[in-house]
Amino acid sequence: MIPRLDVGEEIYELHARMCKSFSNPIRLKVLDLLRSGEKSVQELLTATGASQPNLSLHLKSLWANGVLARRQDGTMAYYRVADPEVFEAIDILRRILSKKLAREGRLARRRIRS
C-alpha cells in the first residue's frame, strides 16, 4: 500500500489542473506522440489531424498546467513532456480503464445471454 502524503490545500488545486490536462482525447494523443521525445508543432499537427487553432489551444493548456515544456527555435515551436512520470500516471489510468472495459464487456455478454 502506498503511504498517503500529508499535503496542503494547494496540492488539490494543482492535482485537479493536471488531471484536467488528461480530459481530452487530442491532449492524450499529443502526450502519446511525445513519448518518443520532442516534436514540432507541425509534426503534432500532421500526426493528430487537428486544426492548427485547435491544437494550439490544447498545447497551450498542457503547457500552462505544467505538463509540457516548450522550446522556440526561430519561428518553430517544439514541445516535450516536462516530467516523464506523466506517462506513468497515464499508463496507470489506462490499466484501470482496460479492466473496467473488460468487466463491462463481460457484463454486457451476460446480459445478452440472459
BELPE-V913684 format. One record per residue. N is the residue number from 1. RES is the residue in one letter. SS is DSSP state (~ for helix, > for strand, _ for the rest). Layout:
N_RES_SS + N_RES_SS
This chain:
1_M__ + 2_I__ + 3_P__ + 4_R__ + 5_L__ + 6_D__ + 7_V__ + 8_G__ + 9_E_~ + 10_E_~ + 11_I_~ + 12_Y_~ + 13_E_~ + 14_L_~ + 15_H_~ + 16_A_~ + 17_R_~ + 18_M_~ + 19_C_~ + 20_K_~ + 21_S_~ + 22_F__ + 23_S__ + 24_N__ + 25_P_~ + 26_I_~ + 27_R_~ + 28_L_~ + 29_K_~ + 30_V_~ + 31_L_~ + 32_D_~ + 33_L_~ + 34_L_~ + 35_R_~ + 36_S_~ + 37_G__ + 38_E__ + 39_K_> + 40_S_> + 41_V_~ + 42_Q_~ + 43_E_~ + 44_L_~ + 45_L_~ + 46_T_~ + 47_A_~ + 48_T_~ + 49_G__ + 50_A__ + 51_S__ + 52_Q_~ + 53_P_~ + 54_N_~ + 55_L_~ + 56_S_~ + 57_L_~ + 58_H_~ + 59_L_~ + 60_K_~ + 61_S_~ + 62_L_~ + 63_W_~ + 64_A_~ + 65_N__ + 66_G__ + 67_V__ + 68_L_> + 69_A_> + 70_R_> + 71_R_> + 72_Q_> + 73_D_> + 74_G__ + 75_T__ + 76_M_> + 77_A_> + 78_Y_> + 79_Y_> + 80_R_> + 81_V_> + 82_A__ + 83_D__ + 84_P__ + 85_E_~ + 86_V_~ + 87_F_~ + 88_E_~ + 89_A_~ + 90_I_~ + 91_D_~ + 92_I_~ + 93_L_~ + 94_R_~ + 95_R_~ + 96_I_~ + 97_L_~ + 98_S_~ + 99_K_~ + 100_K_~ + 101_L_~ + 102_A_~ + 103_R_~ + 104_E_~ + 105_G_~ + 106_R_~ + 107_L_~ + 108_A_~ + 109_R_~ + 110_R_~ + 111_R_~ + 112_I_~ + 113_R_~ + 114_S__
